[in-house]
């Protein structure tokens, strides 16, 4: 029987965070079995890891599909590996990239940090932006002109829409099936809705309809992609941004992204993880 650890990543101390499943096995189950387990666990993602050539082979499954990279499940995996192997930095072989995750136990929580896959950004097609605004009931006047809509990437593809007010972010609503159709048609893993409270502090929400999940309370992959985009944009991030996510879901989560000045480089995303259900 496969053991599934349940770990909330990017927690706010002993509360909040985004629950992820973690399965560590000697050999990865077959694809059908991993998809079945992920659907049964029901979290937005479950990470599956097995040792391979001195590193770890990792795959990520949402309830309805495999995804190429998941930040919060990687943070959860880093915590699980630290608990199993001891504090350290672990190499991870994903489907399309090789990255690392650090895990260090600190009392009842584990501090964890990932180095994302390479990042890129490019302007979003006007038709996609219009369709997405319509999906969420926003208009052009709701957008923050300092951060134009863009396709952003750090191991997975996202569309960012930056909003002018925290109230607009809190008002986010959409129809799940319509969101799934739009995201899958555009090849998006999530849509990142963001509000810049200050140049270094953002509030975000992440609809994940492509994976059958209405919203994620913490999304490391999108946060890494946001950090890369802000660098490309010449935003005054000062080398680091803090992201508050999940507040409107009652699952406040805290993420930090350290932004390298090198174009296209990896972004370090860190936070804490807490064990759930006595794991």
HUWODA-V266628 format. One record per backbone hydrogen bond with DSSP energy under -1.0 kcal/mol. NH is the residue of the N-H (numbers start at 1). CO is the residue of the C=O. If there is no record, write none. Layout:
[[NH,CO] [NH,CO]]
This chain:
[[5,22] [7,20] [8,274] [9,18] [10,272] [11,272] [12,15] [15,12] [18,9] [20,7] [21,45] [22,5] [23,47] [25,49] [34,30] [35,31] [36,32] [37,33] [38,34] [39,35] [40,36] [41,37] [42,38] [46,61] [47,21] [48,59] [49,23] [50,57] [52,55] [55,52] [56,91] [57,50] [58,93] [59,48] [61,46] [62,65] [67,60] [74,70] [75,71] [76,72] [77,73] [78,74] [79,75] [80,76] [81,77] [82,78] [83,79] [84,80] [85,81] [86,82] [88,103] [90,101] [92,99] [93,56] [94,97] [99,92] [101,90] [102,113] [103,88] [104,111] [106,109] [109,106] [110,273] [111,104] [112,271] [113,102] [114,269] [115,100] [116,267] [119,264] [120,153] [122,151] [124,149] [129,125] [130,126] [131,127] [132,128] [133,129] [134,130] [135,131] [136,132] [138,133] [142,139] [143,140] [144,162] [147,144] [150,160] [151,122] [152,158] [153,120] [154,156] [158,152] [159,190] [160,150] [161,192] [163,194] [164,142] [169,165] [170,166] [171,167] [172,169] [179,175] [180,176] [181,177] [182,178] [183,179] [184,180] [185,181] [186,182] [188,183] [189,157] [191,207] [192,159] [193,205] [194,161] [195,203] [197,201] [198,201] [202,242] [203,195] [204,244] [205,193] [208,213] [211,208] [212,209] [213,208] [216,206] [223,219] [224,220] [225,221] [226,222] [227,223] [228,224] [229,225] [230,226] [231,227] [232,228] [233,229] [234,231] [235,230] [237,235] [240,237] [241,257] [242,200] [243,255] [244,202] [245,253] [249,246] [250,247] [251,246] [253,245] [254,10] [255,243] [256,270] [257,241] [258,268] [259,239] [265,262] [268,258] [269,114] [270,256] [271,112] [273,110] [274,8] [276,6] [279,276]]
